Amino acid sequence: MPETALQLAARVGRGQLGPAEPAAQSLARIRASDDRLHAFLSLREDAPERASRLGRSAFLGLPLAGVPVAIKDNLNLVGTVTSCGSRMLANYRSPYTATVVERLERAGAVVVGKTNLDEFAMGSSTENSAFGATRNPWDLGRVPGGSSGGSAAAVAGGQVPLALGSDTGGSVRLPAAFCGVLGFKPTYGRLSRYGLVAFASSLDQVGVLARSSADLAAALDVMCGIDPLDSTSIDHPPSFTAALDLGISGLRVGWIRQALRGNHPAVERAMATVQQVLEAGGARFGEADLPTLEAAVPAYYLIADSEASSNLARYDGMLYGLRSGGSDYSAVMAESRAEGFGQEVKRRVLMGTYALSSGYYDAYYSKAMRVRRLIARDFAAAFGAYDLLLCPTAAEPAFPIGERSADPLAMYRTDVYTVGISLAGLPALSLPAGYAQVDGKQLPVGIQLIAPALRDELILAVSQHFERVTEGRFFGIAPGFA
Ligand code: GLN
């Protein structure tokens, strides 16, 4: 059983283990398992040499000394290809490094590779990658969730203890739930977006996937905080690790009423488990009414696609990436976009352009923005009565590869419990809390813990309590990859 990030960091940070060792072991595990998972798009083969070259002493006392990490391939790391899972950027090399990645490296972490994703992070299954689907380590016939499916599979498949993803409408939380790992999306602004390739800028947040609450907290502590290169980043002191032992006594917890029905029986059992564990720890439970959440999916897809249609205009065949033939500007642009983008990305750009076009703007985009404000208001009201809100991450466990690819609405509905939280900019964690038995396979399910804006730390305290009481029974590496 591979060690946690903090166990590795303790040994490297004290000089008991060479800084190249964990990265070398991680790369060996990736090579042994990635033909089954396809979690990675590229490996940093020289990661161990880079760590050795820095020397043992460079890592002494660092919080993440020598910890191998994987990063989603929409995060820039200088000199590496950042493809975003798209033919458009298949040969694009980053000229700079994302702030969150730079901060991880400064804390001693060693990037071992870039993970697979739905093209430009648009999707819920990682099937929309131009480079092939990632598979769920718990059942290779099922999706890992998306769009950070590569990062989730890498953590659940024991390839790395820690990975970065991005979450616009659930892309860290959903794959975390489907793969049985922790997946955290902070309050919008707590992690810098500088160097994260933009999908929908008012929603995009970097998120973390891990197998232990303490590992998650350590990564957040080193990454969070204001960044002059991202004007939406927030100056707020890092105290995730300090929050782990706050306890939960007296905590007021509300189940979101709109998410109580229509869930898979295993999801219902996981809900009961979480309630039991938290009640035994002194939390009190009730129900919270958030009626406007019913409109979250259409509002989210209108807003996200509108922003995407603007953000993706930069891929015109001139500035970045793929350029296809044509004798004038519009021909080059049309050809490059026709060839470079996959079907889902084209659908999003078309929908977003339509929603923003004059004559439809009020009917679609403005209306969706009004819904967004109402959802934020419903959350604010609910947090008047509760410290923490709960709902499943998804209504069901991971679905079979191919099941929803021909039906975009079925795919979009997978996000029913995650997108409202994103529209409100709130922090949320997908906590692994149970298993379903489906066709003879064990499949993980996750429950979301949602806190008010900037109360991210509270979530870590609850997660740590749950992890301790359940002795990590729902956390860990998928059978067959341990
Ligand atoms: N599934 C959602 C979408 O396709 C969310 C994606 C994300 O969070 N990046 O837009």
Residues whose N, C-alpha, C, O or C-beta is under 5 A from the ligand:
A	BS01	LIG	A121 M122 G123 S124 S147 S166 D167 T168 G169 G170 S171 D415
